[in-house]
Amino acid sequence: MERDNLGFDAPAPIGHPVRASMPEGAYSGPAIGEHLPDFELPDAFGSTIRFHTDRGNSRAALVFYRSAVW
């Protein structure tokens, strides 16, 4: 892996084992439109957010970052 001009690790090149596809039938999470169970997580300020309770009847887009460099 190489570092870019800012010192961050560059993406793995195509063909690198890290970028291999998931095996057939591997669970990768809920399908688009699938109803999620209720859960609690802290927000950016440390307050607890309950997914279904706090969003009411509004739709939501849930985004998870696999990794990040801060």
mmCIF file of the N, C-alpha and C atoms, coordinates in Angstrom:
data_MODEL
# 
_entry.id   MODEL 
# 
loop_
_atom_site.group_PDB 
_atom_site.id 
_atom_site.type_symbol 
_atom_site.label_atom_id 
_atom_site.label_alt_id 
_atom_site.label_comp_id 
_atom_site.label_asym_id 
_atom_site.label_entity_id 
_atom_site.label_seq_id 
_atom_site.pdbx_PDB_ins_code 
_atom_site.Cartn_x 
_atom_site.Cartn_y 
_atom_site.Cartn_z 
_atom_site.occupancy 
_atom_site.B_iso_or_equiv 
_atom_site.pdbx_formal_charge 
_atom_site.auth_seq_id 
_atom_site.auth_comp_id 
_atom_site.auth_asym_id 
_atom_site.auth_atom_id 
_atom_site.pdbx_PDB_model_num 
ATOM 1   N N  . MET A 1 1  ? 0.846   -1.168  0.000  1.00 0.00 ? 1  MET A N  1 
ATOM 2   C CA . MET A 1 1  ? 0.000   0.000   0.000  1.00 0.00 ? 1  MET A CA 1 
ATOM 3   C C  . MET A 1 1  ? 0.894   1.233   0.000  1.00 0.00 ? 1  MET A C  1 
ATOM 4   N N  . GLU A 1 2  ? 0.474   2.221   -0.733 1.00 0.00 ? 2  GLU A N  1 
ATOM 5   C CA . GLU A 1 2  ? 1.249   3.454   -0.827 1.00 0.00 ? 2  GLU A CA 1 
ATOM 6   C C  . GLU A 1 2  ? 0.554   4.574   -0.071 1.00 0.00 ? 2  GLU A C  1 
ATOM 7   N N  . ARG A 1 3  ? 1.310   5.589   0.276  1.00 0.00 ? 3  ARG A N  1 
ATOM 8   C CA . ARG A 1 3  ? 0.728   6.761   0.938  1.00 0.00 ? 3  ARG A CA 1 
ATOM 9   C C  . ARG A 1 3  ? 0.569   7.874   -0.093 1.00 0.00 ? 3  ARG A C  1 
ATOM 10  N N  . ASP A 1 4  ? -0.524  8.627   0.054  1.00 0.00 ? 4  ASP A N  1 
ATOM 11  C CA . ASP A 1 4  ? -0.724  9.740   -0.864 1.00 0.00 ? 4  ASP A CA 1 
ATOM 12  C C  . ASP A 1 4  ? 0.075   10.956  -0.391 1.00 0.00 ? 4  ASP A C  1 
ATOM 13  N N  . ASN A 1 5  ? -0.085  12.086  -1.081 1.00 0.00 ? 5  ASN A N  1 
ATOM 14  C CA . ASN A 1 5  ? 0.714   13.268  -0.767 1.00 0.00 ? 5  ASN A CA 1 
ATOM 15  C C  . ASN A 1 5  ? 0.370   13.896  0.587  1.00 0.00 ? 5  ASN A C  1 
ATOM 16  N N  . LEU A 1 6  ? -0.744  13.474  1.217  1.00 0.00 ? 6  LEU A N  1 
ATOM 17  C CA . LEU A 1 6  ? -1.105  13.976  2.540  1.00 0.00 ? 6  LEU A CA 1 
ATOM 18  C C  . LEU A 1 6  ? -0.744  13.000  3.652  1.00 0.00 ? 6  LEU A C  1 
ATOM 19  N N  . GLY A 1 7  ? -0.144  11.862  3.281  1.00 0.00 ? 7  GLY A N  1 
ATOM 20  C CA . GLY A 1 7  ? 0.268   10.888  4.275  1.00 0.00 ? 7  GLY A CA 1 
ATOM 21  C C  . GLY A 1 7  ? -0.757  9.816   4.594  1.00 0.00 ? 7  GLY A C  1 
ATOM 22  N N  . PHE A 1 8  ? -1.870  9.789   3.832  1.00 0.00 ? 8  PHE A N  1 
ATOM 23  C CA . PHE A 1 8  ? -2.891  8.775   4.054  1.00 0.00 ? 8  PHE A CA 1 
ATOM 24  C C  . PHE A 1 8  ? -2.615  7.558   3.194  1.00 0.00 ? 8  PHE A C  1 
ATOM 25  N N  . ASP A 1 9  ? -3.034  6.389   3.687  1.00 0.00 ? 9  ASP A N  1 
ATOM 26  C CA . ASP A 1 9  ? -2.887  5.179   2.890  1.00 0.00 ? 9  ASP A CA 1 
ATOM 27  C C  . ASP A 1 9  ? -3.773  5.273   1.661  1.00 0.00 ? 9  ASP A C  1 
ATOM 28  N N  . ALA A 1 10 ? -3.203  4.995   0.508  1.00 0.00 ? 10 ALA A N  1 
ATOM 29  C CA . ALA A 1 10 ? -3.957  5.026   -0.739 1.00 0.00 ? 10 ALA A CA 1 
ATOM 30  C C  . ALA A 1 10 ? -4.829  3.779   -0.835 1.00 0.00 ? 10 ALA A C  1 
ATOM 31  N N  . PRO A 1 11 ? -5.895  3.818   -1.617 1.00 0.00 ? 11 PRO A N  1 
ATOM 32  C CA . PRO A 1 11 ? -6.738  2.632   -1.776 1.00 0.00 ? 11 PRO A CA 1 
ATOM 33  C C  . PRO A 1 11 ? -5.938  1.456   -2.318 1.00 0.00 ? 11 PRO A C  1 
ATOM 34  N N  . ALA A 1 12 ? -6.375  0.260   -1.939 1.00 0.00 ? 12 ALA A N  1 
ATOM 35  C CA . ALA A 1 12 ? -5.722  -0.949  -2.445 1.00 0.00 ? 12 ALA A CA 1 
ATOM 36  C C  . ALA A 1 12 ? -5.951  -1.036  -3.951 1.00 0.00 ? 12 ALA A C  1 
ATOM 37  N N  . PRO A 1 13 ? -4.937  -1.418  -4.704 1.00 0.00 ? 13 PRO A N  1 
ATOM 38  C CA . PRO A 1 13 ? -5.102  -1.515  -6.151 1.00 0.00 ? 13 PRO A CA 1 
ATOM 39  C C  . PRO A 1 13 ? -6.083  -2.619  -6.529 1.00 0.00 ? 13 PRO A C  1 
ATOM 40  N N  . ILE A 1 14 ? -6.713  -2.482  -7.685 1.00 0.00 ? 14 ILE A N  1 
ATOM 41  C CA . ILE A 1 14 ? -7.619  -3.520  -8.180 1.00 0.00 ? 14 ILE A CA 1 
ATOM 42  C C  . ILE A 1 14 ? -6.836  -4.816  -8.288 1.00 0.00 ? 14 ILE A C  1 
ATOM 43  N N  . GLY A 1 15 ? -7.442  -5.908  -7.839 1.00 0.00 ? 15 GLY A N  1 
ATOM 44  C CA . GLY A 1 15 ? -6.772  -7.197  -7.848 1.00 0.00 ? 15 GLY A CA 1 
ATOM 45  C C  . GLY A 1 15 ? -6.140  -7.546  -6.514 1.00 0.00 ? 15 GLY A C  1 
ATOM 46  N N  . HIS A 1 16 ? -5.997  -6.566  -5.630 1.00 0.00 ? 16 HIS A N  1 
ATOM 47  C CA . HIS A 1 16 ? -5.441  -6.817  -4.301 1.00 0.00 ? 16 HIS A CA 1 
ATOM 48  C C  . HIS A 1 16 ? -6.440  -7.668  -3.516 1.00 0.00 ? 16 HIS A C  1 
ATOM 49  N N  . PRO A 1 17 ? -5.973  -8.652  -2.714 1.00 0.00 ? 17 PRO A N  1 
ATOM 50  C CA . PRO A 1 17 ? -6.888  -9.532  -1.972 1.00 0.00 ? 17 PRO A CA 1 
ATOM 51  C C  . PRO A 1 17 ? -7.885  -8.798  -1.075 1.00 0.00 ? 17 PRO A C  1 
ATOM 52  N N  . VAL A 1 18 ? -7.526  -7.629  -0.579 1.00 0.00 ? 18 VAL A N  1 
ATOM 53  C CA . VAL A 1 18 ? -8.432  -6.862  0.274  1.00 0.00 ? 18 VAL A CA 1 
ATOM 54  C C  . VAL A 1 18 ? -9.690  -6.459  -0.480 1.00 0.00 ? 18 VAL A C  1 
ATOM 55  N N  . ARG A 1 19 ? -9.586  -6.296  -1.786 1.00 0.00 ? 19 ARG A N  1 
ATOM 56  C CA . ARG A 1 19 ? -10.723 -5.868  -2.593 1.00 0.00 ? 19 ARG A CA 1 
ATOM 57  C C  . ARG A 1 19 ? -11.509 -7.032  -3.170 1.00 0.00 ? 19 ARG A C  1 
ATOM 58  N N  . ALA A 1 20 ? -11.213 -8.246  -2.747 1.00 0.00 ? 20 ALA A N  1 
ATOM 59  C CA . ALA A 1 20 ? -11.922 -9.414  -3.272 1.00 0.00 ? 20 ALA A CA 1 
ATOM 60  C C  . ALA A 1 20 ? -13.412 -9.301  -2.966 1.00 0.00 ? 20 ALA A C  1 
ATOM 61  N N  . SER A 1 21 ? -14.212 -9.837  -3.850 1.00 0.00 ? 21 SER A N  1 
ATOM 62  C CA . SER A 1 21 ? -15.658 -9.830  -3.655 1.00 0.00 ? 21 SER A CA 1 
ATOM 63  C C  . SER A 1 21 ? -16.040 -10.712 -2.480 1.00 0.00 ? 21 SER A C  1 
ATOM 64  N N  . MET A 1 22 ? -17.183 -10.401 -1.894 1.00 0.00 ? 22 MET A N  1 
ATOM 65  C CA . MET A 1 22 ? -17.694 -11.238 -0.807 1.00 0.00 ? 22 MET A CA 1 
ATOM 66  C C  . MET A 1 22 ? -18.157 -12.567 -1.388 1.00 0.00 ? 22 MET A C  1 
ATOM 67  N N  . PRO A 1 23 ? -18.034 -13.641 -0.614 1.00 0.00 ? 23 PRO A N  1 
ATOM 68  C CA . PRO A 1 23 ? -18.486 -14.943 -1.094 1.00 0.00 ? 23 PRO A CA 1 
ATOM 69  C C  . PRO A 1 23 ? -19.987 -14.936 -1.377 1.00 0.00 ? 23 PRO A C  1 
ATOM 70  N N  . GLU A 1 24 ? -20.415 -15.747 -2.313 1.00 0.00 ? 24 GLU A N  1 
ATOM 71  C CA . GLU A 1 24 ? -21.831 -15.879 -2.656 1.00 0.00 ? 24 GLU A CA 1 
ATOM 72  C C  . GLU A 1 24 ? -22.630 -16.230 -1.408 1.00 0.00 ? 24 GLU A C  1 
ATOM 73  N N  . GLY A 1 25 ? -23.710 -15.509 -1.157 1.00 0.00 ? 25 GLY A N  1 
ATOM 74  C CA . GLY A 1 25 ? -24.574 -15.792 -0.020 1.00 0.00 ? 25 GLY A CA 1 
ATOM 75  C C  . GLY A 1 25 ? -24.140 -15.163 1.288  1.00 0.00 ? 25 GLY A C  1 
ATOM 76  N N  . ALA A 1 26 ? -23.021 -14.431 1.299  1.00 0.00 ? 26 ALA A N  1 
ATOM 77  C CA . ALA A 1 26 ? -22.557 -13.792 2.538  1.00 0.00 ? 26 ALA A CA 1 
ATOM 78  C C  . ALA A 1 26 ? -23.504 -12.647 2.901  1.00 0.00 ? 26 ALA A C  1 
ATOM 79  N N  . TYR A 1 27 ? -23.860 -12.546 4.171  1.00 0.00 ? 27 TYR A N  1 
ATOM 80  C CA . TYR A 1 27 ? -24.763 -11.487 4.631  1.00 0.00 ? 27 TYR A CA 1 
ATOM 81  C C  . TYR A 1 27 ? -24.008 -10.168 4.687  1.00 0.00 ? 27 TYR A C  1 
ATOM 82  N N  . SER A 1 28 ? -24.532 -9.155  4.024  1.00 0.00 ? 28 SER A N  1 
ATOM 83  C CA . SER A 1 28 ? -23.861 -7.857  4.015  1.00 0.00 ? 28 SER A CA 1 
ATOM 84  C C  . SER A 1 28 ? -24.699 -6.766  4.668  1.00 0.00 ? 28 SER A C  1 
ATOM 85  N N  . GLY A 1 29 ? -25.794 -7.150  5.297  1.00 0.00 ? 29 GLY A N  1 
ATOM 86  C CA . GLY A 1 29 ? -26.640 -6.167  5.961  1.00 0.00 ? 29 GLY A CA 1 
ATOM 87  C C  . GLY A 1 29 ? -28.043 -6.199  5.402  1.00 0.00 ? 29 GLY A C  1 
ATOM 88  N N  . PRO A 1 30 ? -28.912 -5.352  5.929  1.00 0.00 ? 30 PRO A N  1 
ATOM 89  C CA . PRO A 1 30 ? -30.299 -5.345  5.473  1.00 0.00 ? 30 PRO A CA 1 
ATOM 90  C C  . PRO A 1 30 ? -30.416 -4.843  4.038  1.00 0.00 ? 30 PRO A C  1 
ATOM 91  N N  . ALA A 1 31 ? -31.435 -5.322  3.368  1.00 0.00 ? 31 ALA A N  1 
ATOM 92  C CA . ALA A 1 31 ? -31.694 -4.892  1.992  1.00 0.00 ? 31 ALA A CA 1 
ATOM 93  C C  . ALA A 1 31 ? -32.285 -3.484  1.999  1.00 0.00 ? 31 ALA A C  1 
ATOM 94  N N  . ILE A 1 32 ? -32.165 -2.784  0.896  1.00 0.00 ? 32 ILE A N  1 
ATOM 95  C CA . ILE A 1 32 ? -32.764 -1.460  0.764  1.00 0.00 ? 32 ILE A CA 1 
ATOM 96  C C  . ILE A 1 32 ? -34.265 -1.599  0.967  1.00 0.00 ? 32 ILE A C  1 
ATOM 97  N N  . GLY A 1 33 ? -34.816 -0.786  1.841  1.00 0.00 ? 33 GLY A N  1 
ATOM 98  C CA . GLY A 1 33 ? -36.242 -0.819  2.138  1.00 0.00 ? 33 GLY A CA 1 
ATOM 99  C C  . GLY A 1 33 ? -36.640 -1.787  3.238  1.00 0.00 ? 33 GLY A C  1 
ATOM 100 N N  . GLU A 1 34 ? -35.722 -2.626  3.684  1.00 0.00 ? 34 GLU A N  1 
ATOM 101 C CA . GLU A 1 34 ? -36.027 -3.582  4.752  1.00 0.00 ? 34 GLU A CA 1 
ATOM 102 C C  . GLU A 1 34 ? -36.202 -2.842  6.077  1.00 0.00 ? 34 GLU A C  1 
ATOM 103 N N  . HIS A 1 35 ? -37.184 -3.274  6.885  1.00 0.00 ? 35 HIS A N  1 
ATOM 104 C CA . HIS A 1 35 ? -37.441 -2.667  8.195  1.00 0.00 ? 35 HIS A CA 1 
ATOM 105 C C  . HIS A 1 35 ? -36.324 -3.061  9.157  1.00 0.00 ? 35 HIS A C  1 
ATOM 106 N N  . LEU A 1 36 ? -35.705 -2.079  9.788  1.00 0.00 ? 36 LEU A N  1 
ATOM 107 C CA . LEU A 1 36 ? -34.625 -2.333  10.746 1.00 0.00 ? 36 LEU A CA 1 
ATOM 108 C C  . LEU A 1 36 ? -35.182 -2.475  12.157 1.00 0.00 ? 36 LEU A C  1 
ATOM 109 N N  . PRO A 1 37 ? -34.525 -3.267  12.990 1.00 0.00 ? 37 PRO A N  1 
ATOM 110 C CA . PRO A 1 37 ? -34.932 -3.319  14.395 1.00 0.00 ? 37 PRO A CA 1 
ATOM 111 C C  . PRO A 1 37 ? -34.573 -1.996  15.073 1.00 0.00 ? 37 PRO A C  1 
ATOM 112 N N  . ASP A 1 38 ? -35.247 -1.697  16.174 1.00 0.00 ? 38 ASP A N  1 
ATOM 113 C CA . ASP A 1 38 ? -34.909 -0.486  16.908 1.00 0.00 ? 38 ASP A CA 1 
ATOM 114 C C  . ASP A 1 38 ? -33.546 -0.667  17.578 1.00 0.00 ? 38 ASP A C  1 
ATOM 115 N N  . PHE A 1 39 ? -32.769 0.382   17.652 1.00 0.00 ? 39 PHE A N  1 
ATOM 116 C CA . PHE A 1 39 ? -31.466 0.324   18.307 1.00 0.00 ? 39 PHE A CA 1 
ATOM 117 C C  . PHE A 1 39 ? -31.121 1.704   18.831 1.00 0.00 ? 39 PHE A C  1 
ATOM 118 N N  . GLU A 1 40 ? -30.164 1.746   19.738 1.00 0.00 ? 40 GLU A N  1 
ATOM 119 C CA . GLU A 1 40 ? -29.689 3.000   20.317 1.00 0.00 ? 40 GLU A CA 1 
ATOM 120 C C  . GLU A 1 40 ? -28.210 3.182   19.998 1.00 0.00 ? 40 GLU A C  1 
ATOM 121 N N  . LEU A 1 41 ? -27.839 4.419   19.688 1.00 0.00 ? 41 LEU A N  1 
ATOM 122 C CA . LEU A 1 41 ? -26.439 4.770   19.444 1.00 0.00 ? 41 LEU A CA 1 
ATOM 123 C C  . LEU A 1 41 ? -26.202 6.186   19.941 1.00 0.00 ? 41 LEU A C  1 
ATOM 124 N N  . PRO A 1 42 ? -24.970 6.510   20.328 1.00 0.00 ? 42 PRO A N  1 
ATOM 125 C CA . PRO A 1 42 ? -24.685 7.897   20.697 1.00 0.00 ? 42 PRO A CA 1 
ATOM 126 C C  . PRO A 1 42 ? -24.521 8.752   19.444 1.00 0.00 ? 42 PRO A C  1 
ATOM 127 N N  . ASP A 1 43 ? -25.019 9.993   19.519 1.00 0.00 ? 43 ASP A N  1 
ATOM 128 C CA . ASP A 1 43 ? -24.798 10.908  18.403 1.00 0.00 ? 43 ASP A CA 1 
ATOM 129 C C  . ASP A 1 43 ? -23.440 11.590  18.574 1.00 0.00 ? 43 ASP A C  1 
ATOM 130 N N  . ALA A 1 44 ? -23.137 12.543  17.722 1.00 0.00 ? 44 ALA A N  1 
ATOM 131 C CA . ALA A 1 44 ? -21.835 13.213  17.744 1.00 0.00 ? 44 ALA A CA 1 
ATOM 132 C C  . ALA A 1 44 ? -21.593 14.000  19.030 1.00 0.00 ? 44 ALA A C  1 
ATOM 133 N N  . PHE A 1 45 ? -22.668 14.286  19.775 1.00 0.00 ? 45 PHE A N  1 
ATOM 134 C CA . PHE A 1 45 ? -22.543 15.063  21.006 1.00 0.00 ? 45 PHE A CA 1 
ATOM 135 C C  . PHE A 1 45 ? -22.650 14.199  22.253 1.00 0.00 ? 45 PHE A C  1 
ATOM 136 N N  . GLY A 1 46 ? -22.769 12.871  22.084 1.00 0.00 ? 46 GLY A N  1 
ATOM 137 C CA . GLY A 1 46 ? -22.839 11.957  23.214 1.00 0.00 ? 46 GLY A CA 1 
ATOM 138 C C  . GLY A 1 46 ? -24.243 11.640  23.699 1.00 0.00 ? 46 GLY A C  1 
ATOM 139 N N  . SER A 1 47 ? -25.261 12.265  23.104 1.00 0.00 ? 47 SER A N  1 
ATOM 140 C CA . SER A 1 47 ? -26.644 11.964  23.482 1.00 0.00 ? 47 SER A CA 1 
ATOM 141 C C  . SER A 1 47 ? -27.083 10.658  22.839 1.00 0.00 ? 47 SER A C  1 
ATOM 142 N N  . THR A 1 48 ? -27.895 9.885   23.552 1.00 0.00 ? 48 THR A N  1 
ATOM 143 C CA . THR A 1 48 ? -28.375 8.617   23.015 1.00 0.00 ? 48 THR A CA 1 
ATOM 144 C C  . THR A 1 48 ? -29.543 8.860   22.066 1.00 0.00 ? 48 THR A C  1 
ATOM 145 N N  . ILE A 1 49 ? -29.472 8.267   20.908 1.00 0.00 ? 49 ILE A N  1 
ATOM 146 C CA . ILE A 1 49 ? -30.517 8.360   19.892 1.00 0.00 ? 49 ILE A CA 1 
ATOM 147 C C  . ILE A 1 49 ? -31.136 6.982   19.719 1.00 0.00 ? 49 ILE A C  1 
ATOM 148 N N  . ARG A 1 50 ? -32.459 6.904   19.797 1.00 0.00 ? 50 ARG A N  1 
ATOM 149 C CA . ARG A 1 50 ? -33.178 5.655   19.512 1.00 0.00 ? 50 ARG A CA 1 
ATOM 150 C C  . ARG A 1 50 ? -33.698 5.774   18.091 1.00 0.00 ? 50 ARG A C  1 
ATOM 151 N N  . PHE A 1 51 ? -33.335 4.848   17.256 1.00 0.00 ? 51 PHE A N  1 
ATOM 152 C CA . PHE A 1 51 ? -33.613 4.939   15.827 1.00 0.00 ? 51 PHE A CA 1 
ATOM 153 C C  . PHE A 1 51 ? -35.092 5.158   15.521 1.00 0.00 ? 51 PHE A C  1 
ATOM 154 N N  . HIS A 1 52 ? -35.977 4.285   15.959 1.00 0.00 ? 52 HIS A N  1 
ATOM 155 C CA . HIS A 1 52 ? -37.394 4.411   15.614 1.00 0.00 ? 52 HIS A CA 1 
ATOM 156 C C  . HIS A 1 52 ? -38.085 5.514   16.409 1.00 0.00 ? 52 HIS A C  1 
ATOM 157 N N  . THR A 1 53 ? -37.779 5.638   17.666 1.00 0.00 ? 53 THR A N  1 
ATOM 158 C CA . THR A 1 53 ? -38.443 6.630   18.514 1.00 0.00 ? 53 THR A CA 1 
ATOM 159 C C  . THR A 1 53 ? -38.110 8.050   18.068 1.00 0.00 ? 53 THR A C  1 
ATOM 160 N N  . ASP A 1 54 ? -36.854 8.342   17.834 1.00 0.00 ? 54 ASP A N  1 
ATOM 161 C CA . ASP A 1 54 ? -36.433 9.712   17.543 1.00 0.00 ? 54 ASP A CA 1 
ATOM 162 C C  . ASP A 1 54 ? -36.715 10.172  16.120 1.00 0.00 ? 54 ASP A C  1 
ATOM 163 N N  . ARG A 1 55 ? -36.882 9.260   15.197 1.00 0.00 ? 55 ARG A N  1 
ATOM 164 C CA . ARG A 1 55 ? -37.182 9.698   13.831 1.00 0.00 ? 55 ARG A CA 1 
ATOM 165 C C  . ARG A 1 55 ? -38.672 9.742   13.559 1.00 0.00 ? 55 ARG A C  1 
ATOM 166 N N  . GLY A 1 56 ? -39.508 9.194   14.470 1.00 0.00 ? 56 GLY A N  1 
ATOM 167 C CA . GLY A 1 56 ? -40.958 9.218   14.278 1.00 0.00 ? 56 GLY A CA 1 
ATOM 168 C C  . GLY A 1 56 ? -41.347 8.464   13.022 1.00 0.00 ? 56 GLY A C  1 
ATOM 169 N N  . ASN A 1 57 ? -42.166 9.085   12.181 1.00 0.00 ? 57 ASN A N  1 
ATOM 170 C CA . ASN A 1 57 ? -42.589 8.453   10.924 1.00 0.00 ? 57 ASN A CA 1 
ATOM 171 C C  . ASN A 1 57 ? -41.748 8.901   9.738  1.00 0.00 ? 57 ASN A C  1 
ATOM 172 N N  . SER A 1 58 ? -40.683 9.630   10.000 1.00 0.00 ? 58 SER A N  1 
ATOM 173 C CA . SER A 1 58 ? -39.823 10.109  8.914  1.00 0.00 ? 58 SER A CA 1 
ATOM 174 C C  . SER A 1 58 ? -38.978 8.975   8.356  1.00 0.00 ? 58 SER A C  1 
ATOM 175 N N  . ARG A 1 59 ? -38.633 9.098   7.105  1.00 0.00 ? 59 ARG A N  1 
ATOM 176 C CA . ARG A 1 59 ? -37.706 8.140   6.500  1.00 0.00 ? 59 ARG A CA 1 
ATOM 177 C C  . ARG A 1 59 ? -36.298 8.482   6.952  1.00 0.00 ? 59 ARG A C  1 
ATOM 178 N N  . ALA A 1 60 ? -35.410 7.518   6.841  1.00 0.00 ? 60 ALA A N  1 
ATOM 179 C CA . ALA A 1 60 ? -34.035 7.756   7.272  1.00 0.00 ? 60 ALA A CA 1 
ATOM 180 C C  . ALA A 1 60 ? -33.064 7.073   6.324  1.00 0.00 ? 60 ALA A C  1 
ATOM 181 N N  . ALA A 1 61 ? -31.930 7.690   6.135  1.00 0.00 ? 61 ALA A N  1 
ATOM 182 C CA . ALA A 1 61 ? -30.820 7.065   5.418  1.00 0.00 ? 61 ALA A CA 1 
ATOM 183 C C  . ALA A 1 61 ? -29.747 6.803   6.460  1.00 0.00 ? 61 ALA A C  1 
ATOM 184 N N  . LEU A 1 62 ? -29.382 5.560   6.609  1.00 0.00 ? 62 LEU A N  1 
ATOM 185 C CA . LEU A 1 62 ? -28.413 5.168   7.623  1.00 0.00 ? 62 LEU A CA 1 
ATOM 186 C C  . LEU A 1 62 ? -27.087 4.882   6.933  1.00 0.00 ? 62 LEU A C  1 
ATOM 187 N N  . VAL A 1 63 ? -26.037 5.577   7.339  1.00 0.00 ? 63 VAL A N  1 
ATOM 188 C CA . VAL A 1 63 ? -24.734 5.449   6.696  1.00 0.00 ? 63 VAL A CA 1 
ATOM 189 C C  . VAL A 1 63 ? -23.708 5.006   7.733  1.00 0.00 ? 63 VAL A C  1 
ATOM 190 N N  . PHE A 1 64 ? -22.964 3.971   7.405  1.00 0.00 ? 64 PHE A N  1 
ATOM 191 C CA . PHE A 1 64 ? -21.883 3.503   8.264  1.00 0.00 ? 64 PHE A CA 1 
ATOM 192 C C  . PHE A 1 64 ? -20.579 3.649   7.500  1.00 0.00 ? 64 PHE A C  1 
ATOM 193 N N  . TYR A 1 65 ? -19.561 4.135   8.161  1.00 0.00 ? 65 TYR A N  1 
ATOM 194 C CA . TYR A 1 65 ? -18.237 4.213   7.566  1.00 0.00 ? 65 TYR A CA 1 
ATOM 195 C C  . TYR A 1 65 ? -17.419 3.057   8.102  1.00 0.00 ? 65 TYR A C  1 
ATOM 196 N N  . ARG A 1 66 ? -16.870 2.280   7.197  1.00 0.00 ? 66 ARG A N  1 
ATOM 197 C CA . ARG A 1 66 ? -16.085 1.113   7.595  1.00 0.00 ? 66 ARG A CA 1 
ATOM 198 C C  . ARG A 1 66 ? -14.824 1.515   8.343  1.00 0.00 ? 66 ARG A C  1 
ATOM 199 N N  . SER A 1 67 ? -14.187 2.567   7.902  1.00 0.00 ? 67 SER A N  1 
ATOM 200 C CA . SER A 1 67 ? -13.001 3.070   8.582  1.00 0.00 ? 67 SER A CA 1 
ATOM 201 C C  . SER A 1 67 ? -12.802 4.526   8.196  1.00 0.00 ? 67 SER A C  1 
ATOM 202 N N  . ALA A 1 68 ? -12.054 5.211   8.998  1.00 0.00 ? 68 ALA A N  1 
ATOM 203 C CA . ALA A 1 68 ? -11.775 6.611   8.708  1.00 0.00 ? 68 ALA A CA 1 
ATOM 204 C C  . ALA A 1 68 ? -10.449 6.987   9.347  1.00 0.00 ? 68 ALA A C  1 
ATOM 205 N N  . VAL A 1 69 ? -9.812  7.981   8.795  1.00 0.00 ? 69 VAL A N  1 
ATOM 206 C CA . VAL A 1 69 ? -8.585  8.523   9.368  1.00 0.00 ? 69 VAL A CA 1 
ATOM 207 C C  . VAL A 1 69 ? -8.929  9.914   9.872  1.00 0.00 ? 69 VAL A C  1 
ATOM 208 N N  . TRP A 1 70 ? -8.748  10.175  11.145 1.00 0.00 ? 70 TRP A N  1 
ATOM 209 C CA . TRP A 1 70 ? -9.095  11.474  11.726 1.00 0.00 ? 70 TRP A CA 1 
ATOM 210 C C  . TRP A 1 70 ? -7.854  12.263  12.038 1.00 0.00 ? 70 TRP A C  1 
# 
